[in-house]
């Protein structure tokens, strides 16, 4: 069937990509809704920002868009602390790798671990 389609339309049938590319092209660039389990509770994520922020909860480290996540967290973490979306809670913070956390958050985490 695919071979019968015009060459310029074949890519629309399917494309084989690796997990990292899929995370980058679908979950980072296009997805605007997801539901996931966090700490035993179903969490609905509405909007691209929430879907992007939540990626470290369920995507392996090697497939994460690290530079983009670091930028997102640095720009939005303070706002999330202030407005506290349902998904932004201690269970979410536990899933965020140290390398992704904004400097002031990482400093607080390190201090808490040392105590």
N, CA, C and O atoms as CSV, one atom per row, in Angstrom:
chain,resi,resn,atom,element,x,y,z
A,1,UNK,N,N,0.814,-1.188,0.000
A,1,UNK,CA,C,0.000,0.000,0.000
A,1,UNK,C,C,0.864,1.261,0.000
A,1,UNK,O,O,0.623,2.183,-0.780
A,2,UNK,N,N,1.860,1.299,0.869
A,2,UNK,CA,C,2.724,2.471,0.945
A,2,UNK,C,C,3.485,2.656,-0.363
A,2,UNK,O,O,3.673,3.787,-0.813
A,3,UNK,N,N,3.918,1.572,-0.970
A,3,UNK,CA,C,4.673,1.668,-2.214
A,3,UNK,C,C,3.836,2.264,-3.346
A,3,UNK,O,O,4.391,2.840,-4.282
A,4,UNK,N,N,2.512,2.133,-3.276
A,4,UNK,CA,C,1.635,2.670,-4.311
A,4,UNK,C,C,1.369,4.169,-4.144
A,4,UNK,O,O,0.914,4.830,-5.077
A,5,UNK,N,N,1.651,4.689,-2.971
A,5,UNK,CA,C,1.390,6.115,-2.704
A,5,UNK,C,C,2.468,6.974,-3.352
A,5,UNK,O,O,3.607,6.531,-3.501
A,6,UNK,N,N,2.119,8.198,-3.737
A,6,UNK,CA,C,3.140,9.110,-4.274
A,6,UNK,C,C,4.252,9.310,-3.248
A,6,UNK,O,O,3.986,9.338,-2.046
A,7,UNK,N,N,5.474,9.448,-3.701
A,7,UNK,CA,C,6.641,9.540,-2.824
A,7,UNK,C,C,6.500,10.637,-1.776
A,7,UNK,O,O,6.897,10.442,-0.627
A,8,UNK,N,N,5.946,11.779,-2.149
A,8,UNK,CA,C,5.833,12.893,-1.194
A,8,UNK,C,C,4.812,12.623,-0.088
A,8,UNK,O,O,4.806,13.335,0.916
A,9,UNK,N,N,3.958,11.622,-0.241
A,9,UNK,CA,C,2.948,11.305,0.772
A,9,UNK,C,C,3.336,10.103,1.636
A,9,UNK,O,O,2.684,9.847,2.648
A,10,UNK,N,N,4.354,9.379,1.269
A,10,UNK,CA,C,4.707,8.150,1.987
A,10,UNK,C,C,5.049,8.403,3.451
A,10,UNK,O,O,4.709,7.597,4.317
A,11,UNK,N,N,5.711,9.502,3.727
A,11,UNK,CA,C,6.107,9.779,5.102
A,11,UNK,C,C,4.892,9.960,6.008
A,11,UNK,O,O,4.991,9.740,7.215
A,12,UNK,N,N,3.762,10.352,5.455
A,12,UNK,CA,C,2.575,10.559,6.287
A,12,UNK,C,C,1.978,9.242,6.780
A,12,UNK,O,O,1.158,9.253,7.698
A,13,UNK,N,N,2.364,8.119,6.198
A,13,UNK,CA,C,1.835,6.833,6.634
A,13,UNK,C,C,2.453,6.389,7.958
A,13,UNK,O,O,1.736,5.966,8.865
A,14,UNK,N,N,3.742,6.481,8.073
A,14,UNK,CA,C,4.442,6.110,9.292
A,14,UNK,C,C,5.875,6.581,9.185
A,14,UNK,O,O,6.383,6.862,8.100
A,15,UNK,N,N,6.504,6.658,10.319
A,15,UNK,CA,C,7.921,6.971,10.349
A,15,UNK,C,C,8.505,6.265,11.559
A,15,UNK,O,O,7.985,6.405,12.666
A,16,UNK,N,N,9.559,5.520,11.371
A,16,UNK,CA,C,10.207,4.830,12.463
A,16,UNK,C,C,11.202,5.805,13.100
A,16,UNK,O,O,12.099,6.323,12.436
A,17,UNK,N,N,11.021,6.039,14.397
A,17,UNK,CA,C,11.936,6.919,15.121
A,17,UNK,C,C,12.317,6.251,16.441
A,17,UNK,O,O,11.598,5.383,16.936
A,18,UNK,N,N,13.434,6.654,16.999
A,18,UNK,CA,C,13.821,6.120,18.293
A,18,UNK,C,C,13.079,6.866,19.399
A,18,UNK,O,O,12.406,7.864,19.140
A,19,UNK,N,N,13.203,6.380,20.622
A,19,UNK,CA,C,12.452,6.940,21.747
A,19,UNK,C,C,12.813,8.406,21.992
A,19,UNK,O,O,11.926,9.228,22.220
A,20,UNK,N,N,14.089,8.738,21.947
A,20,UNK,CA,C,14.513,10.115,22.189
A,20,UNK,C,C,13.888,11.058,21.166
A,20,UNK,O,O,13.430,12.142,21.527
A,21,UNK,N,N,13.862,10.668,19.919
A,21,UNK,CA,C,13.258,11.491,18.870
A,21,UNK,C,C,11.754,11.606,19.078
A,21,UNK,O,O,11.178,12.674,18.873
A,22,UNK,N,N,11.118,10.519,19.481
A,22,UNK,CA,C,9.678,10.549,19.737
A,22,UNK,C,C,9.337,11.503,20.887
A,22,UNK,O,O,8.384,12.277,20.805
A,23,UNK,N,N,10.127,11.430,21.949
A,23,UNK,CA,C,9.908,12.346,23.073
A,23,UNK,C,C,10.064,13.782,22.604
A,23,UNK,O,O,9.265,14.648,22.960
A,24,UNK,N,N,11.091,14.033,21.806
A,24,UNK,CA,C,11.354,15.388,21.322
A,24,UNK,C,C,10.262,15.859,20.352
A,24,UNK,O,O,9.802,16.994,20.472
A,25,UNK,N,N,9.846,15.047,19.422
A,25,UNK,CA,C,8.915,15.505,18.389
A,25,UNK,C,C,7.463,15.466,18.835
A,25,UNK,O,O,6.683,16.336,18.445
A,26,UNK,N,N,7.079,14.491,19.637
A,26,UNK,CA,C,5.681,14.437,20.059
A,26,UNK,C,C,5.491,15.052,21.441
A,26,UNK,O,O,4.752,16.025,21.588
A,27,UNK,N,N,6.154,14.492,22.462
A,27,UNK,CA,C,5.889,14.934,23.825
A,27,UNK,C,C,6.376,16.349,24.086
A,27,UNK,O,O,5.726,17.077,24.837
A,28,UNK,N,N,7.472,16.766,23.508
A,28,UNK,CA,C,7.963,18.120,23.754
A,28,UNK,C,C,7.296,19.137,22.829
A,28,UNK,O,O,6.873,20.200,23.281
A,29,UNK,N,N,7.202,18.821,21.553
A,29,UNK,CA,C,6.747,19.810,20.572
A,29,UNK,C,C,5.230,19.887,20.398
A,29,UNK,O,O,4.716,20.954,20.061
A,30,UNK,N,N,4.500,18.795,20.615
A,30,UNK,CA,C,3.085,18.787,20.242
A,30,UNK,C,C,2.097,18.465,21.358
A,30,UNK,O,O,1.007,19.035,21.393
A,31,UNK,N,N,2.449,17.581,22.254
A,31,UNK,CA,C,1.479,17.126,23.260
A,31,UNK,C,C,1.018,18.271,24.159
A,31,UNK,O,O,1.823,19.073,24.631
A,32,UNK,N,N,-0.298,18.331,24.385
A,32,UNK,CA,C,-0.865,19.357,25.263
A,32,UNK,C,C,-1.727,18.753,26.366
A,32,UNK,O,O,-2.313,19.487,27.162
A,33,UNK,N,N,-1.811,17.428,26.425
A,33,UNK,CA,C,-2.561,16.772,27.478
A,33,UNK,C,C,-1.916,15.419,27.791
A,33,UNK,O,O,-1.433,14.721,26.899
A,34,UNK,N,N,-1.921,15.075,29.064
A,34,UNK,CA,C,-1.471,13.755,29.487
A,34,UNK,C,C,-2.099,13.487,30.847
A,34,UNK,O,O,-2.426,14.416,31.586
A,35,UNK,N,N,-2.260,12.245,31.162
A,35,UNK,CA,C,-2.652,11.879,32.524
A,35,UNK,C,C,-1.650,10.837,32.980
A,35,UNK,O,O,-1.241,9.969,32.210
A,36,UNK,N,N,-1.267,10.933,34.219
A,36,UNK,CA,C,-0.222,10.079,34.728
A,36,UNK,C,C,-0.471,9.809,36.197
A,36,UNK,O,O,-1.234,10.522,36.846
A,37,UNK,N,N,0.167,8.788,36.715
A,37,UNK,CA,C,0.043,8.450,38.120
A,37,UNK,C,C,1.246,9.019,38.853
A,37,UNK,O,O,2.391,8.762,38.482
A,38,UNK,N,N,0.976,9.795,39.895
A,38,UNK,CA,C,2.049,10.372,40.693
A,38,UNK,C,C,1.740,10.111,42.152
A,38,UNK,O,O,0.752,10.605,42.695
A,39,UNK,N,N,2.599,9.328,42.774
A,39,UNK,CA,C,2.451,9.024,44.196
A,39,UNK,C,C,1.085,8.400,44.500
A,39,UNK,O,O,0.461,8.712,45.514
A,40,UNK,N,N,0.634,7.518,43.611
A,40,UNK,CA,C,-0.623,6.807,43.814
A,40,UNK,C,C,-1.870,7.584,43.448
A,40,UNK,O,O,-2.982,7.110,43.680
A,41,UNK,N,N,-1.709,8.764,42.884
A,41,UNK,CA,C,-2.856,9.596,42.526
A,41,UNK,C,C,-2.801,9.943,41.047
A,41,UNK,O,O,-1.743,10.280,40.515
A,42,UNK,N,N,-3.946,9.858,40.390
A,42,UNK,CA,C,-4.035,10.209,38.970
A,42,UNK,C,C,-3.937,11.730,38.827
A,42,UNK,O,O,-4.671,12.476,39.475
A,43,UNK,N,N,-3.029,12.168,37.977
A,43,UNK,CA,C,-2.818,13.594,37.754
A,43,UNK,C,C,-3.066,13.893,36.282
A,43,UNK,O,O,-2.505,13.233,35.407
A,44,UNK,N,N,-3.897,14.879,36.011
A,44,UNK,CA,C,-4.128,15.307,34.627
A,44,UNK,C,C,-3.278,16.540,34.352
A,44,UNK,O,O,-3.227,17.475,35.151
A,45,UNK,N,N,-2.621,16.515,33.214
A,45,UNK,CA,C,-1.749,17.614,32.814
A,45,UNK,C,C,-2.376,18.329,31.634
A,45,UNK,O,O,-2.543,17.749,30.561
A,46,UNK,N,N,-2.718,19.576,31.834
A,46,UNK,CA,C,-3.335,20.375,30.780
A,46,UNK,C,C,-2.344,21.437,30.319
A,46,UNK,O,O,-1.820,22.202,31.128
A,47,UNK,N,N,-2.095,21.476,29.034
A,47,UNK,CA,C,-1.205,22.484,28.473
A,47,UNK,C,C,0.191,21.951,28.236
A,47,UNK,O,O,0.660,21.041,28.919
A,48,UNK,N,N,0.831,22.534,27.261
A,48,UNK,CA,C,2.156,22.080,26.855
A,48,UNK,C,C,3.179,22.224,27.983
A,48,UNK,O,O,4.039,21.360,28.151
A,49,UNK,N,N,3.091,23.294,28.744
A,49,UNK,CA,C,4.048,23.511,29.818
A,49,UNK,C,C,3.988,22.393,30.852
A,49,UNK,O,O,5.029,21.889,31.276
A,50,UNK,N,N,2.798,22.003,31.260
A,50,UNK,CA,C,2.646,20.934,32.255
A,50,UNK,C,C,3.150,19.605,31.712
A,50,UNK,O,O,3.839,18.865,32.415
A,51,UNK,N,N,2.812,19.303,30.473
A,51,UNK,CA,C,3.264,18.045,29.860
A,51,UNK,C,C,4.792,18.024,29.800
A,51,UNK,O,O,5.414,17.015,30.129
A,52,UNK,N,N,5.387,19.127,29.383
A,52,UNK,CA,C,6.846,19.201,29.303
A,52,UNK,C,C,7.492,19.060,30.676
A,52,UNK,O,O,8.445,18.298,30.840
A,53,UNK,N,N,6.980,19.784,31.653
A,53,UNK,CA,C,7.564,19.757,32.989
A,53,UNK,C,C,7.527,18.367,33.599
A,53,UNK,O,O,8.419,17.996,34.361
A,54,UNK,N,N,6.506,17.602,33.270
A,54,UNK,CA,C,6.278,16.292,33.867
A,54,UNK,C,C,7.109,15.178,33.226
A,54,UNK,O,O,7.117,14.060,33.741
A,55,UNK,N,N,7.792,15.444,32.142
A,55,UNK,CA,C,8.542,14.392,31.439
A,55,UNK,C,C,9.504,13.600,32.327
A,55,UNK,O,O,9.567,12.379,32.188
A,56,UNK,N,N,10.262,14.239,33.238
A,56,UNK,CA,C,11.193,13.433,34.053
A,56,UNK,C,C,10.516,12.419,34.966
A,56,UNK,O,O,11.180,11.522,35.483
A,57,UNK,N,N,9.226,12.543,35.170
A,57,UNK,CA,C,8.512,11.591,36.014
A,57,UNK,C,C,8.454,10.220,35.354
A,57,UNK,O,O,8.496,9.198,36.040
A,58,UNK,N,N,8.358,10.190,34.026
A,58,UNK,CA,C,8.146,8.897,33.374
A,58,UNK,C,C,9.057,8.603,32.179
A,58,UNK,O,O,9.029,7.491,31.653
A,59,UNK,N,N,9.850,9.560,31.746
A,59,UNK,CA,C,10.764,9.344,30.611
A,59,UNK,C,C,12.168,9.096,31.154
A,59,UNK,O,O,12.611,9.786,32.072
A,60,UNK,N,N,12.870,8.111,30.587
A,60,UNK,CA,C,14.224,7.818,31.041
A,60,UNK,C,C,15.150,9.010,30.788
A,60,UNK,O,O,14.943,9.786,29.855
A,61,UNK,N,N,16.150,9.137,31.617
A,61,UNK,CA,C,17.060,10.287,31.564
A,61,UNK,C,C,17.683,10.467,30.183
A,61,UNK,O,O,17.804,11.595,29.705
A,62,UNK,N,N,18.076,9.383,29.545
A,62,UNK,CA,C,18.754,9.483,28.244
A,62,UNK,C,C,17.884,10.094,27.158
A,62,UNK,O,O,18.408,10.650,26.192
A,63,UNK,N,N,16.575,10.003,27.293
A,63,UNK,CA,C,15.671,10.512,26.256
A,63,UNK,C,C,15.149,11.914,26.550
A,63,UNK,O,O,14.441,12.488,25.723
A,64,UNK,N,N,15.477,12.470,27.693
A,64,UNK,CA,C,14.966,13.801,28.051
A,64,UNK,C,C,15.652,14.912,27.262
A,64,UNK,O,O,16.853,14.832,27.001
A,65,UNK,N,N,14.915,15.931,26.886
A,65,UNK,CA,C,15.529,17.116,26.264
A,65,UNK,C,C,16.094,18.011,27.373
A,65,UNK,O,O,15.467,18.999,27.756
A,66,UNK,N,N,17.258,17.668,27.877
A,66,UNK,CA,C,17.823,18.287,29.076
A,66,UNK,C,C,17.975,19.808,28.972
A,66,UNK,O,O,17.507,20.505,29.871
A,67,UNK,N,N,18.597,20.357,27.934
A,67,UNK,CA,C,18.753,21.823,27.905
A,67,UNK,C,C,17.405,22.562,27.951
A,67,UNK,O,O,17.274,23.583,28.626
A,68,UNK,N,N,16.426,22.043,27.241
A,68,UNK,CA,C,15.116,22.684,27.217
A,68,UNK,C,C,14.406,22.573,28.570
A,68,UNK,O,O,13.755,23.520,29.011
A,69,UNK,N,N,14.531,21.421,29.222
A,69,UNK,CA,C,13.928,21.255,30.542
A,69,UNK,C,C,14.576,22.176,31.566
A,69,UNK,O,O,13.887,22.773,32.393
A,70,UNK,N,N,15.911,22.293,31.513
A,70,UNK,CA,C,16.590,23.196,32.438
A,70,UNK,C,C,16.093,24.625,32.265
A,70,UNK,O,O,15.841,25.323,33.247
A,71,UNK,N,N,15.955,25.051,31.035
A,71,UNK,CA,C,15.454,26.400,30.767
A,71,UNK,C,C,14.032,26.563,31.271
A,71,UNK,O,O,13.708,27.564,31.909
A,72,UNK,N,N,13.179,25.582,30.987
A,72,UNK,CA,C,11.790,25.636,31.446
A,72,UNK,C,C,11.728,25.742,32.963
A,72,UNK,O,O,10.994,26.574,33.495
A,73,UNK,N,N,12.485,24.914,33.659
A,73,UNK,CA,C,12.457,24.927,35.123
A,73,UNK,C,C,12.991,26.247,35.683
A,73,UNK,O,O,12.435,26.787,36.640
A,74,UNK,N,N,14.055,26.758,35.095
A,74,UNK,CA,C,14.608,28.027,35.572
A,74,UNK,C,C,13.615,29.169,35.384
A,74,UNK,O,O,13.511,30.053,36.234
A,75,UNK,N,N,12.892,29.150,34.277
A,75,UNK,CA,C,11.942,30.223,33.989
A,75,UNK,C,C,10.640,30.103,34.777
A,75,UNK,O,O,10.046,31.123,35.128
A,76,UNK,N,N,10.184,28.890,35.061
A,76,UNK,CA,C,8.838,28.712,35.598
A,76,UNK,C,C,8.746,28.199,37.043
A,76,UNK,O,O,7.666,28.238,37.633
A,77,UNK,N,N,9.842,27.727,37.616
A,77,UNK,CA,C,9.783,27.096,38.933
A,77,UNK,C,C,9.183,28.035,39.985
A,77,UNK,O,O,8.315,27.623,40.754
A,78,UNK,N,N,9.631,29.271,40.023
A,78,UNK,CA,C,9.119,30.227,41.013
A,78,UNK,C,C,7.614,30.439,40.839
A,78,UNK,O,O,6.884,30.532,41.826
A,79,UNK,N,N,7.152,30.516,39.602
A,79,UNK,CA,C,5.715,30.682,39.349
A,79,UNK,C,C,4.941,29.454,39.810
A,79,UNK,O,O,3.849,29.580,40.364
A,80,UNK,N,N,5.497,28.275,39.586
A,80,UNK,CA,C,4.827,27.050,40.038
A,80,UNK,C,C,4.757,27.011,41.560
A,80,UNK,O,O,3.756,26.569,42.125
A,81,UNK,N,N,5.816,27.471,42.227
A,81,UNK,CA,C,5.785,27.520,43.691
A,81,UNK,C,C,4.690,28.472,44.163
A,81,UNK,O,O,4.011,28.200,45.153
A,82,UNK,N,N,4.521,29.579,43.460
A,82,UNK,CA,C,3.529,30.587,43.849
A,82,UNK,C,C,2.100,30.124,43.571
A,82,UNK,O,O,1.219,30.282,44.416
A,83,UNK,N,N,1.867,29.547,42.376
A,83,UNK,CA,C,0.500,29.168,42.008
A,83,UNK,C,C,0.196,27.705,42.289
A,83,UNK,O,O,-0.969,27.311,42.346
A,84,UNK,N,N,1.219,26.912,42.462
A,84,UNK,CA,C,1.135,25.502,42.839
A,84,UNK,C,C,0.087,24.688,42.080
A,84,UNK,O,O,-0.961,24.356,42.634
A,85,UNK,N,N,0.370,24.363,40.805
A,85,UNK,CA,C,-0.536,23.460,40.086
A,85,UNK,C,C,-0.609,22.109,40.805
A,85,UNK,O,O,0.290,21.758,41.569
A,86,UNK,N,N,-1.658,21.372,40.561
A,86,UNK,CA,C,-1.882,20.108,41.266
A,86,UNK,C,C,-0.699,19.144,41.130
A,86,UNK,O,O,-0.369,18.427,42.075
A,87,UNK,N,N,-0.075,19.130,39.979
A,87,UNK,CA,C,1.025,18.197,39.742
A,87,UNK,C,C,2.340,18.651,40.378
A,87,UNK,O,O,3.266,17.850,40.504
A,88,UNK,N,N,2.436,19.910,40.776
A,88,UNK,CA,C,3.672,20.435,41.355
A,88,UNK,C,C,3.641,20.218,42.869
A,88,UNK,O,O,3.140,21.050,43.625
A,89,UNK,N,N,4.186,19.088,43.281
A,89,UNK,CA,C,4.153,18.702,44.692
A,89,UNK,C,C,5.456,17.972,45.038
A,89,UNK,O,O,6.284,17.757,44.152
A,90,UNK,N,N,5.655,17.593,46.285
A,90,UNK,CA,C,6.907,16.919,46.662
A,90,UNK,C,C,7.189,15.649,45.851
A,90,UNK,O,O,8.347,15.358,45.552
A,91,UNK,N,N,6.163,14.900,45.497
A,91,UNK,CA,C,6.376,13.681,44.697
A,91,UNK,C,C,6.936,14.034,43.318
A,91,UNK,O,O,7.799,13.326,42.799
A,92,UNK,N,N,6.452,15.122,42.726
A,92,UNK,CA,C,6.995,15.581,41.448
A,92,UNK,C,C,8.454,16.002,41.623
A,92,UNK,O,O,9.312,15.621,40.827
A,93,UNK,N,N,8.732,16.782,42.658
A,93,UNK,CA,C,10.098,17.274,42.877
A,93,UNK,C,C,11.088,16.127,43.053
A,93,UNK,O,O,12.241,16.233,42.636
A,94,UNK,N,N,10.646,15.038,43.667
A,94,UNK,CA,C,11.518,13.872,43.840
A,94,UNK,C,C,11.918,13.255,42.503
A,94,UNK,O,O,12.962,12.609,42.407
A,95,UNK,N,N,11.108,13.444,41.484
A,95,UNK,CA,C,11.378,12.864,40.165
A,95,UNK,C,C,12.276,13.744,39.303
A,95,UNK,O,O,12.758,13.304,38.259
A,96,UNK,N,N,12.500,14.968,39.728
A,96,UNK,CA,C,13.327,15.893,38.946
A,96,UNK,C,C,14.795,15.646,39.284
A,96,UNK,O,O,15.196,15.721,40.445
A,97,UNK,N,N,15.587,15.351,38.262
A,97,UNK,CA,C,17.013,15.114,38.463
A,97,UNK,C,C,17.694,16.400,38.909
A,97,UNK,O,O,17.312,17.496,38.498
A,98,UNK,N,N,18.709,16.249,39.756
A,98,UNK,CA,C,19.445,17.412,40.260
A,98,UNK,C,C,19.947,18.307,39.128
A,98,UNK,O,O,19.904,19.533,39.237
A,99,UNK,N,N,20.417,17.704,38.058
A,99,UNK,CA,C,20.980,18.488,36.951
A,99,UNK,C,C,19.940,19.374,36.268
A,99,UNK,O,O,20.306,20.310,35.557
A,100,UNK,N,N,18.660,19.099,36.471
A,100,UNK,CA,C,17.599,19.892,35.853
A,100,UNK,C,C,17.090,21.015,36.753
A,100,UNK,O,O,16.515,21.989,36.268
A,101,UNK,N,N,17.297,20.883,38.042
A,101,UNK,CA,C,16.732,21.837,39.001
A,101,UNK,C,C,17.408,23.203,38.893
A,101,UNK,O,O,18.610,23.291,38.643
A,102,UNK,N,N,16.631,24.258,39.083
A,102,UNK,CA,C,17.222,25.599,39.133
A,102,UNK,C,C,18.219,25.682,40.298
A,102,UNK,O,O,18.063,24.965,41.287
A,103,UNK,N,N,19.222,26.532,40.199
A,103,UNK,CA,C,20.264,26.589,41.239
A,103,UNK,C,C,19.735,26.791,42.661
A,103,UNK,O,O,20.208,26.130,43.585
A,104,UNK,N,N,18.770,27.685,42.855
A,104,UNK,CA,C,18.276,27.923,44.215
A,104,UNK,C,C,17.530,26.701,44.769
A,104,UNK,O,O,17.562,26.448,45.973
A,105,UNK,N,N,16.874,25.961,43.907
A,105,UNK,CA,C,16.159,24.746,44.328
A,105,UNK,C,C,17.167,23.657,44.662
A,105,UNK,O,O,17.034,22.975,45.678
A,106,UNK,N,N,18.166,23.491,43.819
A,106,UNK,CA,C,19.190,22.483,44.054
A,106,UNK,C,C,19.917,22.757,45.367
A,106,UNK,O,O,20.189,21.827,46.126
A,107,UNK,N,N,20.229,24.004,45.639
A,107,UNK,CA,C,20.901,24.360,46.895
A,107,UNK,C,C,20.039,23.965,48.094
A,107,UNK,O,O,20.553,23.434,49.078
A,108,UNK,N,N,18.745,24.219,48.016
A,108,UNK,CA,C,17.837,23.843,49.107
A,108,UNK,C,C,17.764,22.330,49.258
A,108,UNK,O,O,17.726,21.823,50.379
A,109,UNK,N,N,17.745,21.602,48.147
A,109,UNK,CA,C,17.693,20.145,48.207
A,109,UNK,C,C,18.962,19.591,48.870
A,109,UNK,O,O,18.891,18.708,49.726
A,110,UNK,N,N,20.106,20.115,48.469
A,110,UNK,CA,C,21.381,19.647,49.022
A,110,UNK,C,C,21.439,19.927,50.502
A,110,UNK,O,O,21.894,19.082,51.274
A,111,UNK,N,N,20.989,21.093,50.916
A,111,UNK,CA,C,20.966,21.451,52.329
A,111,UNK,C,C,20.042,20.515,53.107
A,111,UNK,O,O,20.383,20.085,54.209
A,112,UNK,N,N,18.895,20.201,52.550
A,112,UNK,CA,C,17.948,19.293,53.218
A,112,UNK,C,C,18.512,17.882,53.339
A,112,UNK,O,O,18.291,17.205,54.343
A,113,UNK,N,N,19.233,17.444,52.327
A,113,UNK,CA,C,19.836,16.093,52.369
A,113,UNK,C,C,20.929,16.012,53.418
A,113,UNK,O,O,21.121,14.971,54.045
A,114,UNK,N,N,21.648,17.118,53.609
A,114,UNK,CA,C,22.748,17.130,54.565
A,114,UNK,C,C,22.249,17.183,56.004
A,114,UNK,O,O,22.965,16.809,56.934
A,115,UNK,N,N,21.032,17.643,56.177
A,115,UNK,CA,C,20.494,17.779,57.555
A,115,UNK,C,C,20.101,16.456,58.151
A,115,UNK,O,O,19.637,16.405,59.290
